[in-house]
Amino acid sequence: MSGSSLATDDSGLDALNTRVRKDLELLCRPPANWVPPRHVKGQPVVDVVIIGGGMCGLVAAFALQSAGIRNVRIFDRNPAGHEGPWVNYARMETLRSPKQLTGPAYGIPSLTFRSWFTAQFGETEWDALDKIPRPMWMDYLRWYRAVLEIQVENDVNVDRILPEGDYLKLDLSGAGTNDAQVFARKVIMATGRDGTGHPNIPAFVDGLPKSAWAHSSEDIDFKALKGKRVAVVGVGASAVDNSAEALEAGAAEVRHLIRRKHMPTINKMMGIGSFGFTAAFPRLSDAWRWRFMHYSFLTQTPSPRGSTLRVSRHPNAYFHFGKGIDRITHDGRELDIAMQDGSRLKTDFLILGTGFTVEPLARTELDGYADKILLWGDRYAAPAGLQHSELAKFPYLADDFAFQEREEGTAPWLSAIHCFNYGASVSLGKVSGDIPGISEGAAWLAREIAATLYREDVDIHFASMEAYDKPELLGDEWTETLLPGEELDEPALKTGSDAR
Protein backbone atom coordinates (compact mmCIF):
# COMPACT_ATOMS: atom_id res chain seq x y z
CA MET A 1 0.00 0.00 0.00
CA SER A 2 1.27 3.49 -0.82
CA GLY A 3 0.15 4.95 2.50
CA SER A 4 1.68 2.48 4.96
CA SER A 5 4.53 0.06 5.62
CA LEU A 6 2.31 -2.06 7.86
CA ALA A 7 1.77 -5.69 6.91
CA THR A 8 -1.67 -6.05 5.36
CA ASP A 9 -4.21 -8.84 5.74
CA ASP A 10 -5.83 -9.30 2.34
CA SER A 11 -8.27 -11.83 3.74
CA GLY A 12 -9.50 -9.23 6.20
CA LEU A 13 -10.13 -6.78 3.40
CA ASP A 14 -11.92 -9.45 1.37
CA ALA A 15 -14.16 -10.10 4.36
CA LEU A 16 -14.86 -6.39 4.72
CA ASN A 17 -15.81 -6.15 1.05
CA THR A 18 -18.31 -8.96 1.58
CA ARG A 19 -19.64 -7.17 4.65
CA VAL A 20 -20.11 -3.91 2.73
CA ARG A 21 -22.06 -5.69 0.01
CA LYS A 22 -24.23 -7.39 2.65
CA ASP A 23 -24.86 -4.09 4.42
CA LEU A 24 -25.96 -2.53 1.16
CA GLU A 25 -28.24 -5.49 0.48
CA LEU A 26 -29.83 -5.18 3.91
CA LEU A 27 -30.41 -1.47 3.32
CA CYS A 28 -31.80 -2.14 -0.19
CA ARG A 29 -29.13 0.04 -1.75
CA PRO A 30 -28.99 1.06 -4.42
CA PRO A 31 -32.69 0.99 -5.33
CA ALA A 32 -33.88 0.91 -8.93
CA ASN A 33 -33.64 4.08 -10.95
CA TRP A 34 -36.93 6.02 -10.82
CA VAL A 35 -36.05 9.03 -13.00
CA PRO A 36 -37.70 8.88 -16.46
CA PRO A 37 -35.15 8.93 -19.29
CA ARG A 38 -34.82 11.94 -21.56
CA HIS A 39 -33.21 12.53 -24.93
CA VAL A 40 -32.13 15.61 -26.84
CA LYS A 41 -30.84 15.71 -30.42
CA GLY A 42 -30.98 11.93 -30.46
CA GLN A 43 -28.61 11.73 -27.51
CA PRO A 44 -29.46 10.45 -24.02
CA VAL A 45 -29.52 13.10 -21.32
CA VAL A 46 -27.54 12.43 -18.16
CA ASP A 47 -29.63 13.15 -15.08
CA VAL A 48 -26.65 14.35 -13.01
CA VAL A 49 -23.06 15.03 -14.05
CA ILE A 50 -20.54 15.30 -11.24
CA ILE A 51 -17.37 17.26 -11.95
CA GLY A 52 -14.68 15.82 -9.70
CA GLY A 53 -14.08 12.24 -8.59
CA GLY A 54 -12.43 12.99 -5.26
CA MET A 55 -13.98 12.57 -1.82
CA CYS A 56 -16.84 15.03 -2.46
CA GLY A 57 -17.64 13.60 -5.87
CA LEU A 58 -17.59 10.00 -4.64
CA VAL A 59 -19.87 10.53 -1.66
CA ALA A 60 -22.22 12.69 -3.77
CA ALA A 61 -22.42 9.86 -6.31
CA PHE A 62 -23.11 7.29 -3.60
CA ALA A 63 -25.81 9.52 -2.09
CA LEU A 64 -27.49 9.84 -5.49
CA GLN A 65 -27.28 6.07 -6.06
CA SER A 66 -28.78 5.48 -2.63
CA ALA A 67 -31.63 7.79 -3.59
CA GLY A 68 -32.40 5.83 -6.76
CA ILE A 69 -30.78 8.33 -9.13
CA ARG A 70 -28.61 6.02 -11.22
CA ASN A 71 -28.12 7.91 -14.49
CA VAL A 72 -25.01 9.71 -13.26
CA ARG A 73 -21.61 10.36 -14.83
CA ILE A 74 -18.48 11.54 -13.02
CA PHE A 75 -15.65 13.31 -14.79
CA ASP A 76 -12.23 13.97 -13.26
CA ARG A 77 -9.28 15.64 -14.95
CA ASN A 78 -6.72 13.53 -13.06
CA PRO A 79 -5.57 9.95 -13.73
CA ALA A 80 -7.37 7.17 -11.87
CA GLY A 81 -6.34 7.01 -8.23
CA HIS A 82 -5.04 10.59 -8.18
CA GLU A 83 -8.29 12.48 -7.73
CA GLY A 84 -8.28 15.39 -5.31
CA PRO A 85 -5.24 16.91 -3.58
CA TRP A 86 -4.08 13.95 -1.50
CA VAL A 87 -1.25 12.68 -3.73
CA ASN A 88 -1.01 15.74 -5.95
CA TYR A 89 -0.25 18.99 -4.16
CA ALA A 90 -1.18 18.12 -0.54
CA ARG A 91 2.11 17.74 1.37
CA MET A 92 1.13 17.23 5.01
CA GLU A 93 2.28 14.02 6.63
CA THR A 94 -1.11 13.32 8.24
CA LEU A 95 -4.68 14.56 8.08
CA ARG A 96 -5.79 17.17 10.57
CA SER A 97 -9.12 15.45 11.23
CA PRO A 98 -9.29 12.93 14.12
CA LYS A 99 -8.98 9.36 12.89
CA GLN A 100 -12.38 8.26 14.24
CA LEU A 101 -14.46 10.67 12.13
CA THR A 102 -16.74 8.78 9.75
CA GLY A 103 -16.18 11.04 6.74
CA PRO A 104 -17.86 9.77 3.55
CA ALA A 105 -19.20 6.54 5.11
CA TYR A 106 -22.76 7.87 4.72
CA GLY A 107 -23.97 6.24 7.92
CA ILE A 108 -22.69 2.75 7.04
CA PRO A 109 -20.19 1.44 9.63
CA SER A 110 -18.46 -0.93 7.22
CA LEU A 111 -17.58 2.01 4.95
CA THR A 112 -15.67 3.96 7.60
CA PHE A 113 -11.92 4.46 7.48
CA ARG A 114 -11.69 2.59 10.78
CA SER A 115 -13.34 -0.51 9.29
CA TRP A 116 -11.04 -0.38 6.29
CA PHE A 117 -7.95 0.09 8.47
CA THR A 118 -8.71 -2.58 11.07
CA ALA A 119 -9.70 -5.11 8.41
CA GLN A 120 -6.10 -5.00 7.21
CA PHE A 121 -4.02 -4.06 10.22
CA GLY A 122 -6.10 -4.98 13.28
CA GLU A 123 -7.37 -3.20 16.37
CA THR A 124 -3.96 -3.01 18.06
CA GLU A 125 -2.55 -0.94 15.20
CA TRP A 126 -5.70 1.18 15.24
CA ASP A 127 -5.18 1.98 18.91
CA ALA A 128 -1.56 2.90 18.16
CA LEU A 129 -2.49 5.14 15.21
CA ASP A 130 -2.41 8.84 16.02
CA LYS A 131 -3.41 10.63 12.81
CA ILE A 132 -4.25 9.22 9.40
CA PRO A 133 -1.26 9.38 7.01
CA ARG A 134 -2.20 11.44 3.99
CA PRO A 135 -1.34 8.82 1.31
CA MET A 136 -3.29 6.22 3.31
CA TRP A 137 -6.40 8.38 3.08
CA MET A 138 -6.04 8.26 -0.69
CA ASP A 139 -5.75 4.46 -0.50
CA TYR A 140 -8.98 4.42 1.50
CA LEU A 141 -10.77 6.56 -1.10
CA ARG A 142 -9.55 4.24 -3.87
CA TRP A 143 -11.05 1.32 -1.96
CA TYR A 144 -14.27 3.26 -1.31
CA ARG A 145 -14.65 3.87 -5.04
CA ALA A 146 -13.94 0.22 -5.89
CA VAL A 147 -16.14 -1.47 -3.28
CA LEU A 148 -19.10 0.77 -4.14
CA GLU A 149 -18.47 0.28 -7.86
CA ILE A 150 -18.56 4.01 -8.53
CA GLN A 151 -17.57 4.68 -12.12
CA VAL A 152 -15.33 7.71 -12.61
CA GLU A 153 -14.26 8.79 -16.09
CA ASN A 154 -10.68 9.95 -15.57
CA ASP A 155 -8.46 12.20 -17.67
CA VAL A 156 -11.52 14.19 -18.71
CA ASN A 157 -11.75 17.97 -18.50
CA VAL A 158 -15.06 19.81 -18.42
CA ASP A 159 -14.16 22.90 -20.43
CA ARG A 160 -17.49 24.72 -20.47
CA ILE A 161 -21.04 24.39 -19.18
CA LEU A 162 -23.58 26.06 -21.45
CA PRO A 163 -27.37 26.24 -21.43
CA GLU A 164 -29.03 24.25 -24.23
CA GLY A 165 -32.82 24.55 -24.06
CA ASP A 166 -34.01 22.76 -20.94
CA TYR A 167 -30.60 21.19 -20.38
CA LEU A 168 -26.94 21.95 -19.79
CA LYS A 169 -24.39 21.12 -22.46
CA LEU A 170 -20.91 20.20 -21.26
CA ASP A 171 -17.93 20.50 -23.59
CA LEU A 172 -15.32 17.85 -22.75
CA SER A 173 -11.66 17.29 -23.60
CA GLY A 174 -8.77 15.17 -22.43
CA ALA A 175 -7.22 11.77 -23.06
CA GLY A 176 -10.08 9.90 -21.39
CA THR A 177 -12.85 11.62 -23.28
CA ASN A 178 -15.36 9.39 -25.06
CA ASP A 179 -17.87 12.14 -25.84
CA ALA A 180 -16.97 15.66 -26.97
CA GLN A 181 -20.27 16.86 -25.52
CA VAL A 182 -22.83 15.55 -23.07
CA PHE A 183 -26.21 16.92 -22.05
CA ALA A 184 -27.29 16.96 -18.41
CA ARG A 185 -30.24 18.00 -16.31
CA LYS A 186 -28.12 18.82 -13.27
CA VAL A 187 -24.41 19.44 -12.72
CA ILE A 188 -22.61 19.09 -9.39
CA MET A 189 -19.29 20.93 -9.10
CA ALA A 190 -17.46 18.70 -6.62
CA THR A 191 -14.28 20.53 -7.48
CA GLY A 192 -12.61 20.86 -4.11
CA ARG A 193 -10.85 23.69 -2.33
CA ASP A 194 -10.37 25.79 -5.47
CA GLY A 195 -13.67 24.66 -6.92
CA THR A 196 -15.20 28.12 -7.21
CA GLY A 197 -12.03 30.09 -7.76
CA HIS A 198 -8.30 29.65 -8.22
CA PRO A 199 -5.01 29.77 -6.31
CA ASN A 200 -4.52 33.11 -4.59
CA ILE A 201 -1.57 34.75 -6.36
CA PRO A 202 -0.60 38.10 -4.76
CA ALA A 203 0.25 41.01 -7.05
CA PHE A 204 3.77 41.30 -5.65
CA VAL A 205 4.93 38.37 -7.82
CA ASP A 206 3.82 40.11 -11.02
CA GLY A 207 6.80 40.46 -13.32
CA LEU A 208 8.96 37.91 -11.51
CA PRO A 209 10.34 34.99 -13.52
CA LYS A 210 8.24 31.90 -12.89
CA SER A 211 11.41 29.93 -12.19
CA ALA A 212 11.83 31.95 -8.99
CA TRP A 213 8.48 31.25 -7.34
CA ALA A 214 5.61 28.75 -7.05
CA HIS A 215 2.24 28.48 -5.39
CA SER A 216 1.86 25.70 -2.83
CA SER A 217 -0.71 23.97 -5.07
CA GLU A 218 1.77 23.57 -7.92
CA ASP A 219 4.12 20.72 -8.69
CA ILE A 220 7.33 21.92 -7.01
CA ASP A 221 10.73 20.32 -7.61
CA PHE A 222 11.87 20.31 -3.99
CA LYS A 223 15.08 18.45 -4.83
CA ALA A 224 16.15 21.49 -6.83
CA LEU A 225 15.93 23.58 -3.64
CA LYS A 226 18.79 21.72 -1.96
CA GLY A 227 21.28 24.29 -0.72
CA LYS A 228 18.97 27.17 -1.67
CA ARG A 229 17.50 29.93 0.45
CA VAL A 230 13.71 29.68 0.47
CA ALA A 231 11.07 32.15 1.67
CA VAL A 232 7.53 30.96 2.35
CA VAL A 233 4.68 33.45 2.44
CA GLY A 234 2.16 32.61 5.17
CA VAL A 235 1.93 30.22 8.08
CA GLY A 236 -1.23 28.26 7.36
CA ALA A 237 -1.29 24.51 6.83
CA SER A 238 -0.20 24.56 3.18
CA ALA A 239 2.60 27.05 3.88
CA VAL A 240 3.96 24.97 6.73
CA ASP A 241 3.75 21.68 4.82
CA ASN A 242 5.66 23.13 1.87
CA SER A 243 8.23 24.61 4.21
CA ALA A 244 8.80 21.18 5.72
CA GLU A 245 9.23 19.62 2.28
CA ALA A 246 11.87 22.20 1.36
CA LEU A 247 13.75 21.69 4.63
CA GLU A 248 13.69 17.92 4.27
CA ALA A 249 14.99 18.29 0.72
CA GLY A 250 18.05 20.09 2.06
CA ALA A 251 17.23 23.79 1.68
CA ALA A 252 19.92 25.99 3.22
CA GLU A 253 17.25 27.96 5.07
CA VAL A 254 13.50 28.45 5.04
CA ARG A 255 12.01 31.70 6.33
CA HIS A 256 8.30 32.16 6.88
CA LEU A 257 7.16 35.69 6.09
CA ILE A 258 3.98 36.15 8.11
CA ARG A 259 1.79 39.23 7.81
CA ARG A 260 0.15 38.63 11.19
CA LYS A 261 1.76 39.81 14.40
CA HIS A 262 1.17 36.52 16.19
CA MET A 263 0.89 32.82 15.36
CA PRO A 264 -2.72 31.57 15.10
CA THR A 265 -3.11 28.80 17.68
CA ILE A 266 -6.83 27.99 18.04
CA ASN A 267 -9.12 26.35 15.48
CA LYS A 268 -12.30 28.18 16.41
CA MET A 269 -14.58 26.17 14.11
CA MET A 270 -13.48 22.92 15.74
CA GLY A 271 -14.68 24.26 19.06
CA ILE A 272 -18.30 24.54 17.93
CA GLY A 273 -18.60 21.51 15.67
CA SER A 274 -21.86 19.65 16.27
CA PHE A 275 -24.85 18.25 14.41
CA GLY A 276 -26.78 21.26 15.66
CA PHE A 277 -24.37 23.67 13.99
CA THR A 278 -24.44 21.69 10.75
CA ALA A 279 -28.25 21.56 10.71
CA ALA A 280 -28.86 25.13 11.84
CA PHE A 281 -26.24 27.07 9.90
CA PRO A 282 -28.17 27.35 6.60
CA ARG A 283 -31.26 28.43 8.54
CA LEU A 284 -29.48 31.26 10.32
CA SER A 285 -29.93 34.84 9.17
CA ASP A 286 -27.43 36.31 6.72
CA ALA A 287 -26.03 38.41 9.55
CA TRP A 288 -25.30 35.40 11.74
CA ARG A 289 -23.82 33.30 8.94
CA TRP A 290 -21.57 36.18 7.92
CA ARG A 291 -20.56 36.76 11.54
CA PHE A 292 -19.53 33.13 12.07
CA MET A 293 -17.49 32.98 8.86
CA HIS A 294 -15.97 36.43 9.35
CA TYR A 295 -14.72 35.45 12.80
CA SER A 296 -13.32 32.21 11.42
CA PHE A 297 -11.45 34.10 8.68
CA LEU A 298 -10.26 36.73 11.12
CA THR A 299 -8.82 34.29 13.64
CA GLN A 300 -7.49 31.92 10.92
CA THR A 301 -7.21 28.18 11.27
CA PRO A 302 -3.74 27.32 12.59
CA SER A 303 -1.50 24.76 10.98
CA PRO A 304 -1.61 21.40 12.80
CA ARG A 305 0.78 20.94 15.72
CA GLY A 306 2.55 18.01 14.06
CA SER A 307 3.08 19.94 10.83
CA THR A 308 4.45 22.95 12.68
CA LEU A 309 6.86 20.80 14.70
CA ARG A 310 7.95 19.16 11.46
CA VAL A 311 9.28 22.61 10.45
CA SER A 312 10.55 23.96 13.75
CA ARG A 313 12.68 20.88 14.50
CA HIS A 314 15.06 22.18 11.83
CA PRO A 315 17.57 24.74 13.13
CA ASN A 316 17.53 26.54 9.77
CA ALA A 317 13.77 27.26 9.91
CA TYR A 318 12.66 30.75 10.88
CA PHE A 319 9.28 32.37 11.63
CA HIS A 320 9.11 36.12 11.01
CA PHE A 321 5.91 37.89 12.13
CA GLY A 322 4.59 41.28 11.06
CA LYS A 323 6.25 40.86 7.66
CA GLY A 324 3.69 41.86 5.09
CA ILE A 325 5.31 42.10 1.67
CA ASP A 326 5.44 45.41 -0.16
CA ARG A 327 7.31 44.47 -3.33
CA ILE A 328 9.76 41.94 -4.75
CA THR A 329 12.43 42.41 -7.39
CA HIS A 330 14.70 39.94 -9.16
CA ASP A 331 18.16 40.81 -10.48
CA GLY A 332 18.66 37.61 -12.43
CA ARG A 333 20.30 35.80 -9.52
CA GLU A 334 18.20 36.32 -6.39
CA LEU A 335 14.96 37.77 -5.06
CA ASP A 336 14.99 40.99 -3.05
CA ILE A 337 11.90 41.18 -0.83
CA ALA A 338 10.92 44.54 0.63
CA MET A 339 8.59 44.35 3.64
CA GLN A 340 5.93 46.84 4.57
CA ASP A 341 7.80 47.60 7.79
CA GLY A 342 10.92 48.63 5.86
CA SER A 343 12.93 45.44 6.42
CA ARG A 344 14.38 43.42 3.53
CA LEU A 345 15.25 39.82 2.76
CA LYS A 346 17.25 38.28 -0.06
CA THR A 347 16.41 34.72 -1.05
CA ASP A 348 16.63 32.29 -3.96
CA PHE A 349 13.10 30.93 -4.19
CA LEU A 350 9.64 31.96 -3.03
CA ILE A 351 6.75 29.64 -2.14
CA LEU A 352 3.29 31.18 -1.85
CA GLY A 353 1.34 29.51 0.94
CA THR A 354 -1.48 31.93 0.25
CA GLY A 355 -4.30 29.46 -0.26
CA PHE A 356 -7.14 29.84 -2.70
CA THR A 357 -9.57 32.59 -3.51
CA VAL A 358 -13.27 32.19 -4.23
CA GLU A 359 -14.10 33.94 -7.48
CA PRO A 360 -16.70 32.40 -9.79
CA LEU A 361 -15.58 34.72 -12.59
CA ALA A 362 -12.31 32.77 -12.70
CA ARG A 363 -14.00 29.46 -13.52
CA THR A 364 -13.62 28.72 -17.21
CA GLU A 365 -16.49 26.22 -17.03
CA LEU A 366 -18.82 29.17 -16.38
CA ASP A 367 -17.25 31.48 -18.94
CA GLY A 368 -19.72 33.94 -20.40
CA TYR A 369 -22.16 34.11 -17.51
CA ALA A 370 -20.22 33.81 -14.25
CA ASP A 371 -20.89 37.51 -13.69
CA LYS A 372 -24.59 36.67 -13.44
CA ILE A 373 -24.08 34.56 -10.29
CA LEU A 374 -25.44 36.08 -7.09
CA LEU A 375 -22.64 36.70 -4.59
CA TRP A 376 -22.74 37.44 -0.88
CA GLY A 377 -21.55 40.95 -1.62
CA ASP A 378 -24.66 41.46 -3.75
CA ARG A 379 -27.01 40.23 -1.07
CA TYR A 380 -25.55 41.32 2.25
CA ALA A 381 -24.06 44.64 3.33
CA ALA A 382 -21.80 43.89 6.27
CA PRO A 383 -21.82 46.45 9.08
CA ALA A 384 -18.77 48.50 10.01
CA GLY A 385 -16.00 46.34 11.37
CA LEU A 386 -17.27 43.18 9.69
CA GLN A 387 -16.56 43.95 6.04
CA HIS A 388 -14.49 41.31 4.27
CA SER A 389 -13.70 41.42 0.55
CA GLU A 390 -13.02 37.67 0.29
CA LEU A 391 -16.29 36.65 1.96
CA ALA A 392 -18.16 39.04 -0.33
CA LYS A 393 -17.00 36.99 -3.36
CA PHE A 394 -18.53 33.72 -2.15
CA PRO A 395 -21.63 32.66 -4.12
CA TYR A 396 -24.93 33.16 -2.32
CA LEU A 397 -26.39 29.69 -2.82
CA ALA A 398 -29.90 28.29 -2.61
CA ASP A 399 -30.71 25.55 -0.10
CA ASP A 400 -29.90 22.86 -2.68
CA PHE A 401 -26.32 24.18 -3.23
CA ALA A 402 -27.42 25.74 -6.54
CA PHE A 403 -26.15 29.03 -7.86
CA GLN A 404 -28.70 31.85 -7.98
CA GLU A 405 -29.15 34.69 -10.45
CA ARG A 406 -27.93 38.16 -9.63
CA GLU A 407 -30.83 39.51 -11.67
CA GLU A 408 -33.95 37.39 -12.08
CA GLY A 409 -34.47 36.03 -15.56
CA THR A 410 -30.94 36.66 -16.84
CA ALA A 411 -29.55 33.13 -16.30
CA PRO A 412 -32.26 30.75 -15.04
CA TRP A 413 -30.11 27.70 -15.87
CA LEU A 414 -27.83 28.53 -12.92
CA SER A 415 -30.32 26.76 -10.66
CA ALA A 416 -29.25 23.48 -12.31
CA ILE A 417 -25.57 23.91 -11.32
CA HIS A 418 -24.84 22.84 -7.75
CA CYS A 419 -21.76 24.12 -5.92
CA PHE A 420 -20.70 21.17 -3.74
CA ASN A 421 -17.26 22.50 -2.84
CA TYR A 422 -15.54 25.07 -0.64
CA GLY A 423 -17.54 27.86 -2.25
CA ALA A 424 -20.67 26.68 -0.42
CA SER A 425 -19.28 27.22 3.07
CA VAL A 426 -20.56 30.77 3.71
CA SER A 427 -24.08 29.90 2.56
CA LEU A 428 -24.46 26.36 3.91
CA GLY A 429 -21.59 25.64 6.29
CA LYS A 430 -18.76 23.12 6.29
CA VAL A 431 -20.60 20.27 4.59
CA SER A 432 -19.08 20.19 1.13
CA GLY A 433 -15.37 19.64 1.57
CA ASP A 434 -14.34 18.93 5.14
CA ILE A 435 -14.31 15.35 6.39
CA PRO A 436 -16.55 15.89 9.47
CA GLY A 437 -19.69 17.01 7.62
CA ILE A 438 -19.30 15.55 4.14
CA SER A 439 -21.90 12.75 4.50
CA GLU A 440 -24.52 15.15 5.89
CA GLY A 441 -23.88 17.49 2.98
CA ALA A 442 -24.16 14.69 0.41
CA ALA A 443 -27.43 13.43 1.89
CA TRP A 444 -28.85 16.93 1.83
CA LEU A 445 -27.70 17.50 -1.75
CA ALA A 446 -29.14 14.19 -2.99
CA ARG A 447 -32.50 14.81 -1.29
CA GLU A 448 -32.82 18.27 -2.84
CA ILE A 449 -31.85 17.08 -6.33
CA ALA A 450 -34.27 14.16 -6.05
CA ALA A 451 -37.09 16.52 -5.11
CA THR A 452 -36.32 18.82 -8.04
CA LEU A 453 -36.12 15.99 -10.56
CA TYR A 454 -39.43 14.59 -9.33
CA ARG A 455 -41.16 17.97 -9.52
CA GLU A 456 -39.90 18.50 -13.05
CA ASP A 457 -41.39 15.14 -14.09
CA VAL A 458 -44.49 15.21 -11.89
CA ASP A 459 -46.89 14.81 -14.85
CA ILE A 460 -45.02 11.69 -15.96
CA HIS A 461 -45.10 10.24 -12.47
CA PHE A 462 -48.82 10.95 -12.14
CA ALA A 463 -49.48 9.30 -15.49
CA SER A 464 -47.48 6.30 -14.29
CA MET A 465 -49.69 6.08 -11.24
CA GLU A 466 -52.81 6.17 -13.40
CA ALA A 467 -51.41 3.53 -15.76
CA TYR A 468 -50.28 1.17 -13.02
CA ASP A 469 -52.60 -1.87 -13.10
CA LYS A 470 -50.88 -4.69 -11.25
CA PRO A 471 -53.52 -5.97 -8.77
CA GLU A 472 -52.62 -7.00 -5.26
CA LEU A 473 -56.03 -8.62 -4.73
CA LEU A 474 -57.00 -11.22 -7.31
CA GLY A 475 -60.73 -11.49 -6.47
CA ASP A 476 -60.68 -14.86 -4.68
CA GLU A 477 -59.86 -13.35 -1.30
CA TRP A 478 -63.47 -12.55 -0.24
CA THR A 479 -67.17 -13.43 -0.69
CA GLU A 480 -69.82 -10.75 -0.89
CA THR A 481 -72.70 -11.24 1.56
CA LEU A 482 -76.02 -9.55 2.39
CA LEU A 483 -76.94 -7.74 5.54
CA PRO A 484 -79.59 -9.51 7.65
CA GLY A 485 -83.07 -8.89 6.15
CA GLU A 486 -81.76 -8.00 2.67
CA GLU A 487 -83.03 -10.02 -0.28
CA LEU A 488 -81.08 -10.83 -3.34
CA ASP A 489 -82.45 -9.24 -6.55
CA GLU A 490 -80.28 -11.31 -8.82
CA PRO A 491 -80.91 -15.04 -9.36
CA ALA A 492 -77.66 -15.92 -7.61
CA LEU A 493 -75.06 -14.11 -5.60
CA LYS A 494 -71.72 -14.38 -7.24
CA THR A 495 -68.59 -14.81 -5.25
CA GLY A 496 -65.53 -12.79 -6.01
CA SER A 497 -63.93 -15.74 -7.76
CA ASP A 498 -67.08 -16.39 -9.81
CA ALA A 499 -67.22 -12.74 -10.77
CA ARG A 500 -63.90 -13.10 -12.43
SULGIKA-V202273 format. One line per field, one symbol per residue. ss: DSSP state (@ for helix, = for strand, . for the rest). burial: b if it has 16 or more other ideal C-beta (glycine too) atoms within 10 Angstrom, else e. A space follows every 10 residues. Layout:
ss=???
burial=???
This chain:
ss=.........@ @@@@@@@@@@ @@@@@@.... ........== ..======== =...@@@@@@ @@@@@@.... .====..... .......... ...=...... ..@@@...@@ @.@@@@@@@@ @.@@@@@@.. ..=@@@@@@@ @@@@@@@... .==...==== ====..==== ===....... =========. ......===. ..@@@....@ @@===..... .@@@@...== ===...@@@@ @@@@@@@@.. ..======.. .......@@@ @@..@@@@@@ @....@@@@@ @@@@@@@@@. ....@@@@@@ @@....==== =...====== ....=====. ...====.== ==...===.@ @@.@@@...@ @@=.=@@@@. ........@@ @@..=..... .=..=..... .@@@@@===. .@@@@@@@.. ....@@@@@@ @@@@@@@@@@ @@@@@@.@@@ @@@@@@@... .......... .......... .....@@@@.
burial=eebbeeeeee eeeeebbebb eeebeeeebb eeeebeebee eeeebbbbbb bbbbbbbbbb bbbbbbbebe bbbbbbbbee bbbbbbbebb bbebbbbeee bbbbbbebeb bbbbbbbbbb beeeeeeebe bbbbbbbbbb bbbbbebbeb ebbbbbbbeb bbbbeebbbb ebebebbeee ebbbbbbbbb bbbbbbbbbb eeebbeeeee ebbbbbbeeb ebeebeebbb bbbbbbbbbb bbbbbbbebe bebbbbbbee eeebeebebe eeeeeeebee bbeeeeeebb ebbbebeeeb bbbbeebbeb beebeebbbe eebebeebeb eeeebebebe eeeebebbbb bbbbbbbbbb ebbebbeebb ebbbbbbeeb ebeeeeebeb bbbbbbbbeb bbbbbbeeee bebbebbbbb bbbbbbbbbb bbbbbbbbbb bbbbbbebbb ebbeebbeee eeeeeeeeee eeeeeeeeee eeeeeeeeee eeeeeeeeee
